[in-house]
Amino acid sequence: MKRVKLKSKGVAFNVEDVQQKILFDYANSKSNFSAHIKALLLKDMLGIPTHQSRRDRAVIDYFRD
């Protein structure tokens, strides 16, 4: 059986910062955070825009302020 060589990249959240706490909670809501991030990274690399709902735009606007 071939051994798999895994590497990880951690993400740190300052949960005392409101914006980062929101991101942390959202990350924890994902059943497979690793796969979710990999899909987002691939879309970013390929220049594929992600779907933006009204809720997404509201979140983006919140973080801009």
HUFENUR-V718428 format. One record per pair of residues at least 4 apart in sequence whose C-alpha atoms are under 6 Angstrom apart, sorted by the first residue. I is the first residue (numbers start at 1). J is the second residue. D is the distance in Angstrom with one decimal. If there is no record, write none. Layout:
BEGIN
I	J	D
I	J	D
END
This chain:
BEGIN
13	20	5.7
14	20	5.9
15	20	5.8
15	21	4.4
43	47	6.0
43	48	4.9
52	56	5.4
END
